[in-house]
Amino acid sequence: MLLRSILVSLPLVLTACQSTAAVRAPATVDLGDSDTRAAVTSALAKAVGKARIELGASDGAVVTVLPPPLGPHETHSTAQPIRFDIVLEDGQCLAIRRDTQRAWPMPGVTCRPK
């Protein structure tokens, strides 16, 4: 009897533990559009914690934030570019920082599925 009740309740317990994780799909943004470029720049500046950033070359699916330029007394820098993968999740355009895998929303940015 105990075994029967365990077997009957097991599927209910297992389905209760399932999550409904959102699906992230690769996407692209059109950085040729000045409004889109400004919105992406603003969102990624927040993501890297800087007031001003410069975007590097991009294919629209990966956006690169360049390191700051050298100061007047610097001859070299070990700073590396920061790369963000562009994805769509539940209709929202997100930038996923590659080194931390943290997702950053990009309000006002329209993504297209890749």
N, C-alpha and C positions, 0 to 999 in steps of 0.2 A: 504494500500500500504506500509506504513512504517512497519507495523507488518510483512508483507510478506518478506520484505528485511532483517529484523532482523532475522527471522526464517531461511532464506536461508543462511545468513552469519554466524549464530551461530555455525554450525559444523566446519566451516573453522577456526573460532577463537579458539574453544576448541581444535582442533587438533594441532594448532600452539603452544599451551602451553605445550604439552606433551614433556617429556624429554626422552632421550634414555640412561638411566643410565646403566652403566656396571653391569653385574651380577657377583657376587663373589660366588665362589663355594668352599666348604671346600676341603683342599688338605693335602698332607703329603710330608715331605722331608726325605731323607735317611741320617741321621746323622752318620751312620756307615761308610760312604764314607768320607775319610779325606779331599778331595777337597771341597765337599759340606759342611762339618762341618766348614771348614775355611771360606768359603764364607758367610755362615749363621752367624758365629761369627762376622765377619767384618761388615756385614749389621746391626746386632743388636747392636753392639758397638756404631755405629753412632746413632741409634734410642734412646739409653739411654744416649748418650753424654759422653761416657767413652772411653778412649784409649784401655783399656784391660778389658775383661769380662770373666766370666766363665759360661758355660751353665750347667743347671741342668739336671735331668733325663727328658726324653722326649719320647713320643710315635710317634713323627714325625708330628702330627697334632697340637700339642701345644708345643711350645718351651719356656723354662723358663730361664731367666737370673738371676743368683744368686746374692745376695747382696755381697758387698766386705767383705773380711774377717776382723775380729776384729783387731784393732791395738794393740801394746804391752801394752798400759795402759787402754784398754777397757775390761770390764767384760761382757757386753751384748750390744745388738744393737736392735733398733726398725725397722731397715730396712727390707723390705719385698721383696721377689722375684718378678720379673716383668714377666708377662706371655704374650706371643704372639700367636695368632691363625694364622695358615698358610692357605692361600687361593690362588686360581687361579682367575685372572681377566684379560680377553682378552688375555689369553695365558701367562700372566706374573705372576711370583710367588711373593706374597706379604706377609708381616708379619703385622698383625693387633694388635697393642698394646691394651690389654684389658682395661686398666684404662682410656685411652684417646680416644680409637677407631681410632687413627691415623694410616694410612697405610704407610708402609715402603717398598720400592722396595728391592728385593734381587737379584742384578745382578749376573749372573753366577750360579744361583741355579735353578735346575730343580725340579718342583713339580709334583706330581701325584694326580689326583683326588681321593678323599677319598671314 
